[in-house]
């Protein structure tokens, strides 16, 4: 990279084909150049570190669930979902299954097709919005903004993340709501 400092642009400071000129073309400094490195060269390590930290790996898709296998506790019911304050409410059928290993499966169906399918394991999560053909997945705890991934945790007794309100009432009824975004899930599950 050719330096744009005035002393490097002057033809009188280095020979046209000498070693100092070659060093300037590569971004180096001539032996008599005592100025600080250009800001671009000082920022390069920082930019390189930021790029390496921003790289992400999507978790591989979770395997299919067979609810007929032993150790699955399956509950069915109804739910109403609102994705944000101004969005319409969508009513549908809800299936929630919890395995003894800690794996969960949730399916919200708007007859005749599944609308949302969510799964978690002890160290990964996946949510699919079937109608939009979008799937998200990751490692670790489910992200706080995803109500469908928080529902199974709340049903198991885990306190929801900040910003979410969880309320259970008699007869298997519950409500999960984010006051900030307006997203809401309300429903019941048969025992």
C-alpha positions as CSV (number, residue, x, y, z in Angstrom):
1,X,0.0,0.0,0.0
2,X,1.4,3.4,-1.0
3,X,1.5,5.8,1.9
4,X,-0.1,9.2,1.3
5,X,2.1,11.1,3.7
6,X,3.6,14.1,2.0
7,X,7.2,12.9,2.5
8,X,6.4,9.6,0.7
9,X,4.7,11.4,-2.2
10,X,7.7,13.6,-2.8
11,X,9.9,12.2,-5.5
12,X,13.0,13.7,-3.9
13,X,13.0,11.5,-0.8
14,X,13.4,8.1,-2.3
15,X,14.7,6.7,-5.6
16,X,12.1,5.5,-8.1
17,X,13.2,1.8,-7.9
18,X,15.2,1.7,-4.7
19,X,14.6,-0.4,-1.7
20,X,13.0,2.5,0.2
21,X,10.4,2.9,-2.6
22,X,9.6,-0.8,-2.6
23,X,9.2,-0.7,1.2
24,X,6.7,2.2,0.8
25,X,4.7,0.3,-1.8
26,X,4.3,-2.6,0.7
27,X,3.3,-0.2,3.5
28,X,6.5,-0.3,5.4
29,X,8.5,2.7,6.6
30,X,11.8,3.9,5.2
31,X,14.7,3.9,7.7
32,X,14.6,7.6,8.2
33,X,10.8,7.8,8.6
34,X,10.0,8.3,12.3
35,X,6.3,9.1,11.9
36,X,3.7,6.8,13.5
37,X,2.0,4.0,11.5
38,X,-1.0,5.1,9.6
39,X,-4.3,4.8,11.5
40,X,-5.4,2.0,9.1
41,X,-2.5,-0.2,10.3
42,X,-3.2,0.6,13.9
43,X,-6.9,-0.4,13.5
44,X,-6.2,-3.6,11.5
45,X,-5.6,-5.8,14.6
46,X,-8.8,-4.4,16.2
47,X,-10.8,-5.0,13.0
48,X,-9.4,-8.5,12.7
49,X,-10.4,-9.3,16.3
50,X,-13.9,-8.0,15.8
51,X,-14.4,-10.0,12.6
52,X,-13.3,-13.2,14.4
53,X,-15.7,-12.5,17.3
54,X,-18.6,-11.8,15.0
55,X,-18.4,-15.1,13.3
56,X,-21.2,-17.4,14.4
57,X,-22.0,-21.0,13.9
58,X,-25.6,-22.0,13.5
59,X,-26.4,-25.1,15.5
60,X,-27.2,-28.2,13.3
61,X,-30.9,-29.0,12.9
62,X,-32.3,-31.0,15.8
63,X,-33.3,-34.5,15.0
64,X,-37.0,-35.4,14.4
65,X,-39.0,-36.2,17.5
66,X,-40.9,-39.5,17.9
67,X,-43.5,-38.8,20.6
68,X,-44.4,-42.5,20.7
69,X,-41.1,-43.4,22.3
70,X,-41.0,-43.9,26.0
71,X,-40.4,-41.1,28.5
72,X,-42.3,-38.4,26.6
73,X,-45.1,-36.6,28.6
74,X,-47.5,-35.1,26.0
75,X,-50.1,-32.4,26.7
76,X,-52.6,-30.9,24.2
77,X,-54.7,-27.8,24.4
78,X,-55.5,-24.5,22.8
79,X,-53.6,-21.3,22.5
80,X,-53.9,-17.7,21.3
81,X,-50.7,-16.0,20.0
82,X,-50.1,-12.4,19.2
83,X,-46.7,-11.7,17.7
84,X,-46.6,-7.9,18.6
85,X,-48.9,-5.2,19.8
86,X,-50.5,-4.3,16.5
87,X,-50.7,-7.9,15.2
88,X,-53.9,-9.9,15.1
89,X,-54.4,-12.7,17.5
90,X,-54.1,-16.2,16.0
91,X,-55.9,-19.1,17.7
92,X,-54.9,-22.7,17.2
93,X,-54.1,-26.1,18.7
94,X,-51.1,-26.6,21.0
95,X,-49.1,-29.7,21.6
96,X,-46.4,-29.6,24.2
97,X,-44.2,-32.6,24.9
98,X,-41.4,-32.9,27.5
99,X,-38.9,-35.8,27.6
100,X,-37.3,-37.2,30.8
101,X,-33.9,-36.1,29.4
102,X,-35.0,-32.4,29.3
103,X,-35.7,-32.2,25.6
104,X,-38.9,-30.4,24.7
105,X,-41.2,-30.2,21.6
106,X,-43.9,-27.7,21.0
107,X,-46.2,-27.5,18.0
108,X,-48.8,-24.7,17.4
109,X,-51.2,-25.7,14.6
110,X,-53.6,-23.6,12.7
111,X,-55.6,-26.3,11.0
112,X,-54.7,-27.9,8.7
113,X,-50.9,-27.1,9.0
114,X,-48.4,-26.6,11.7
115,X,-47.7,-22.9,12.2
116,X,-44.8,-23.0,14.7
117,X,-42.6,-25.9,15.7
118,X,-40.1,-25.4,18.5
119,X,-37.7,-27.8,20.1
120,X,-35.1,-27.5,22.9
121,X,-32.5,-29.8,24.3
122,X,-30.3,-29.2,27.4
123,X,-27.9,-27.2,25.3
124,X,-29.6,-26.1,22.0
125,X,-32.8,-24.8,20.6
126,X,-34.6,-24.6,17.3
127,X,-37.8,-22.8,16.1
128,X,-39.5,-23.1,12.8
129,X,-42.1,-20.7,11.4
130,X,-43.7,-23.1,8.9
131,X,-45.9,-20.5,7.1
132,X,-42.9,-18.2,6.4
133,X,-40.4,-21.1,5.7
134,X,-38.0,-19.7,8.4
135,X,-36.0,-21.7,10.8
136,X,-33.7,-20.4,13.6
137,X,-31.5,-22.4,15.8
138,X,-28.7,-21.9,18.3
139,X,-26.8,-23.3,21.2
140,X,-27.3,-22.7,24.9
141,X,-30.4,-21.1,26.4
142,X,-33.2,-20.0,24.1
143,X,-33.2,-16.3,23.2
144,X,-35.4,-14.2,25.5
145,X,-37.5,-12.6,22.7
146,X,-38.8,-16.0,21.5
147,X,-42.1,-16.6,23.3
148,X,-42.5,-20.1,21.9
149,X,-39.1,-21.2,23.3
150,X,-39.9,-19.6,26.7
151,X,-43.2,-21.3,27.1
152,X,-41.9,-24.8,27.8
153,X,-39.4,-23.4,30.3
154,X,-42.2,-21.4,32.1
155,X,-44.5,-24.5,32.1
156,X,-41.6,-26.4,33.8
157,X,-41.4,-23.7,36.5
158,X,-38.5,-21.7,35.2
159,X,-38.8,-17.9,35.8
160,X,-39.1,-16.1,32.4
161,X,-36.4,-13.7,31.3
162,X,-36.6,-10.0,32.1
163,X,-39.4,-8.3,30.2
164,X,-41.7,-11.3,30.3
165,X,-44.7,-11.9,32.6
166,X,-45.8,-15.4,33.4
167,X,-49.1,-16.1,35.1
168,X,-50.8,-19.5,35.7
169,X,-54.4,-19.9,36.8
170,X,-56.5,-22.9,37.6
171,X,-57.5,-25.6,35.1
172,X,-54.2,-25.6,33.3
173,X,-54.6,-22.1,32.0
174,X,-51.6,-19.8,31.6
175,X,-50.5,-16.5,30.0
176,X,-47.0,-15.4,28.9
177,X,-46.7,-11.8,27.8
178,X,-43.9,-9.3,26.9
179,X,-45.2,-5.8,27.8
180,X,-42.5,-4.1,25.7
181,X,-43.1,-5.9,22.4
182,X,-46.7,-6.8,23.0
183,X,-46.1,-10.5,22.1
184,X,-48.5,-12.7,24.0
185,X,-49.3,-16.4,24.3
186,X,-52.4,-17.5,26.3
187,X,-54.0,-20.9,26.5
188,X,-54.5,-24.0,28.4
189,X,-53.2,-27.6,28.4
190,X,-55.1,-30.6,29.4
191,X,-53.3,-32.7,32.1
